Amino acid sequence: MAKKKTKTSKTSSSKKLPSFKVSNQQKIIFGSLLMLISIACVIAFISFFSTWQQDQSLLKEFGDRQAEAKNWLNKFGASISHLFIYKGFGIAAFIFPVLLFQTGFYLFLNKSSKQLINRWFWGIIVSIWLAIFFGFFADDAPLLGGVVGFEMNDFLRAYIGVIGVVLLLLFIFITYCVARLGITPQKIKSLFLTTQEEFKAAFKSNKVKAEAETNTAEQQEEETKTAAINYATDADTTSDVDIENSFEVKIAEEESPAVSTKHPSNTEEKDDELKIEVEKVEEEKEESDNLSDRLVKDFGEFDPKLALSNYKFPTLELLNDYGSGSITINQEELEENKNRIVDTLKNYKIDISQIKATIGPTVTLYEIVPAAGVRISKIKNLEDDIALSLSALGIRIIAPIPGKGTIGIEVPNKKSTIVSMRSVIAAKKFQNAEMELPIAFGKTISNETFVVDLAKMPHLLMAGATGQGKSVGLNAILTSLLYKKHPAEVKFVLVDPKKVELTLFNKIERHFLAKLPDSEEAIITDNTKVINTLNSLCIEMDNRYELLKNAMVRNIKEYNAKFKARKLNPNDGHQFLPYIVLVIDEFADLIMTAGKEVETPIARLAQLARAIGIHLIIATQRPSVNVITGIIKANFPARVAFRVTSKIDSRTILDSPGADQLIGRGDMLYTQGNDLTRLQCAFVDTPEVEKITDYIGGQRAYPDAHLLPEYVGEDSGTGVDIDISERDALFREAAEVIVIAQQGSASLLQRKLKLGYNRAGRIIDQLEAAGIVGPFEGSKARQVLVTDMAALDQLLSNE
Ligand SMILES: Nc1ncnc2c1ncn2[C@@H]1O[C@H](COP(=O)(O)OP(=O)(O)OP(=O)(O)O)[C@@H](O)[C@H]1O
């Protein structure tokens, strides 16, 4: 029904509106008329209160022209006031001229009628409410509630009693406050005050009430009203435009301060604005919310370990405890050595003012303070003599000890103590190490656990003669990382040409190892495959640099932190990057067989890979200059030397002598570019490594080893039909070498043409395809099918 009504009213208004819209002036005129009628009503109503008794008798003589009423608007005023106030709603009748005025005003300004309907609805509700309310006082003041008020009040009282009527009025009042004024509990206090004011205003006068009402509605109306009153008073047609203009100006003025008015709860329109404003604030908040922050709030930080969240780190019980770990001090030996040092120096007229001993696991350091005037170089030159008098191997003289002002003489203990891996792993220093890739190497001469960060080294070069502890050292490094790092955080690329040293790590392939996509074995034992792996690592390096560039970070640590904070979108190729540690056990062998082809990618990786988390550990037996070339040395500031056989080797690896005087079995020197630190490497035996790898290997793993990018290498094809255009640039030269030497071997080409293993092998395949050499015959060199140079020329020109 209601819908229908509104529909019909809408259609009728839409039918009428065009006629109004024919001329905007008509609307203004009609609007003005309504406003003037409302003003007339207010005037009549006001005067009614003082004249109603005198005019009452005249009401029936409306048609009598002679009869004169006291009302300011005469008989019309008296009649209309009597109808609205006395017979109608009493004092609440003032609301009707106010509503009429507003209607006229809306027409005048051609404003939307939506709010007007709302105003009329609530206006009528308020009138009824007031009429019923004042109905209580009908006996004393019948004009307050009017006949309608009295009758409604009386009717309700007959059914629900006085209390019921009061409660009903209270309910309507609350409904009005909540639905119309949008009052929240917080606003109740101020709302009561405002309502009181409204009532006061209503009692005061018709005009004041109207103003109060418009005040609560909107400032604009208030201004308009004043202007309209002026307009009506002046009755000047020319001022029409001025008023219009002044309205417009005022509207513009009103709109901006409306946002900042401090009485938003007073009016419906301000209420609406307030609500909208609140919504806007929320929207803004949402917009300012960072997507990554929201993701982190919803899902938490990205956890790279989630895929293997139940992974258990290896326990200390898997490692053996070699002895108590504490060093037994042999007082006799100490005294003896001290006396010998003092005597030897005395023989060379060197006086000592003080001597102090620090006992380490394998060596004891005697620190001497020479008497004034003794030249340090004199003591240094006596190294061999002191060694002779102590009849001990591996004496090292440090003159002076950096930062101490003393001279150190390191003398090996007669009975050395094994530094167990267990003791260094259990050490607080290692357990609490806040490092990216912590490595517990062993113990220093003062029996302190020595922990370094591989990520800071950033690459490590290891050298030592055979049987001096390199493999144990590598195992100690890998064990340290296994004890500290989750499979998601670090991956190993293991190269083991000796084929036996690192095989145990095969068991943790799907946890910790990385390999090429097409390779079966994760541990590389074939030198030819190393080149592909190194080149693949170079591609990985380039890819990672690209990712870092896109993420606008400088290193892997910042990148992973950003990724964990969900600031990088995986859809853009971003992913959590594990550290990659490349371990090459016998580098000399690799250089011998592959030459430049491995040196170049190794040098590239060593130069650039530090920032993107690829770290190299290279071990070699032969630290000769053709193995550890200048370019490699320059990029490996961190070096470890086990015992080497000559001073030259020591200089090659450490740039200083000392490694030749070590005593072997894990006795080592470590440098990271400046000082040398003598360490006893932690000992971890093969069965221990086996236990650890079994422990890790027995746990749930990733489906496959970490896959490195594919490298489409220039693999030597074994097919016989190789295209002539694909032949190597050195093909002809190689053919000549082979024919002259009458020996079809790749190593001959490597030597004569200074080629890498791969390229030489490839040329041999091409020579086979060309019919110059015969097929592969195992360990024997291939048969050369062309007897001399003339035959070779003929063969090649016929192609
Ligand atoms: N830190 C150590 N503490 C005690 N003994 C050690 C230590 N390191 C090595 N050794 C002893 O030295 C032996 C040889 O060590 P390792 O196999 O590591 O030598 P290597 O340098 O790798 O030799 P190669 O180059 O021939 O493989 C070990 O079997 C062990 O007995």
The ligand as an SDF file (V2000), in Angstrom:
LIG
                    3D

 31 33  0  0  0  0  0  0  0  0999 V2000
   91.3420  -32.6840   14.0880 N   0  0  0  0  0  0  0  0  0  0  0  0
   91.9450  -33.8760   14.2210 C   0  0  0  0  0  0  0  0  0  0  0  0
   92.1680  -34.3580   15.4420 N   0  0  0  0  0  0  0  0  0  0  0  0
   92.7550  -35.5310   15.5650 C   0  0  0  0  0  0  0  0  0  0  0  0
   93.1230  -36.2850   14.5410 N   0  0  0  0  0  0  0  0  0  0  0  0
   92.9650  -35.8810   13.3290 C   0  0  0  0  0  0  0  0  0  0  0  0
   92.3330  -34.6340   13.0870 C   0  0  0  0  0  0  0  0  0  0  0  0
   92.2290  -34.4470   11.7580 N   0  0  0  0  0  0  0  0  0  0  0  0
   92.7580  -35.5060   11.1730 C   0  0  0  0  0  0  0  0  0  0  0  0
   93.1930  -36.3690   12.0980 N   0  0  0  0  0  0  0  0  0  0  0  0
   93.8330  -37.6450   11.8430 C   0  0  0  0  0  0  0  0  0  0  0  0
   94.4480  -37.5860   10.5690 O   0  0  0  0  0  0  0  0  0  0  0  0
   93.9220  -38.5810    9.7120 C   0  0  0  0  0  0  0  0  0  0  0  0
   93.8300  -38.0750    8.3010 C   0  0  0  0  0  0  0  0  0  0  0  0
   92.9400  -37.0420    8.2370 O   0  0  0  0  0  0  0  0  0  0  0  0
   92.2000  -36.6720    6.8950 P   0  0  0  0  0  0  0  0  0  0  0  0
   91.6260  -37.8960    6.2670 O   0  0  0  0  0  0  0  0  0  0  0  0
   91.3070  -35.5750    7.1780 O   0  0  0  0  0  0  0  0  0  0  0  0
   93.3770  -36.1560    6.0240 O   0  0  0  0  0  0  0  0  0  0  0  0
   93.3450  -35.5070    4.6200 P   0  0  0  0  0  0  0  0  0  0  0  0
   94.1030  -34.2640    4.6930 O   0  0  0  0  0  0  0  0  0  0  0  0
   91.9530  -35.4050    4.1460 O   0  0  0  0  0  0  0  0  0  0  0  0
   94.0660  -36.5340    3.7390 O   0  0  0  0  0  0  0  0  0  0  0  0
   93.8230  -36.7840    2.2010 P   0  0  0  0  0  0  0  0  0  0  0  0
   94.0980  -35.5190    1.5240 O   0  0  0  0  0  0  0  0  0  0  0  0
   94.8010  -37.8640    1.8640 O   0  0  0  0  0  0  0  0  0  0  0  0
   92.4150  -37.2460    2.0970 O   0  0  0  0  0  0  0  0  0  0  0  0
   92.5930  -38.9470   10.3110 C   0  0  0  0  0  0  0  0  0  0  0  0
   92.2470  -40.2600   10.0430 O   0  0  0  0  0  0  0  0  0  0  0  0
   92.7920  -38.7250   11.7890 C   0  0  0  0  0  0  0  0  0  0  0  0
   93.3110  -39.8590   12.4060 O   0  0  0  0  0  0  0  0  0  0  0  0
  1  2  1  0
  2  3  1  0
  2  7  2  0
  3  4  2  0
  4  5  1  0
  5  6  2  0
  6  7  1  0
  6 10  1  0
  7  8  1  0
  8  9  2  0
  9 10  1  0
 10 11  1  0
 11 12  1  0
 11 30  1  0
 12 13  1  0
 13 14  1  0
 13 28  1  0
 14 15  1  0
 15 16  1  0
 16 17  2  0
 16 18  1  0
 16 19  1  0
 19 20  1  0
 20 21  2  0
 20 22  1  0
 20 23  1  0
 23 24  1  0
 24 25  2  0
 24 26  1  0
 24 27  1  0
 28 29  1  0
 28 30  1  0
 30 31  1  0
M  END
$$$$
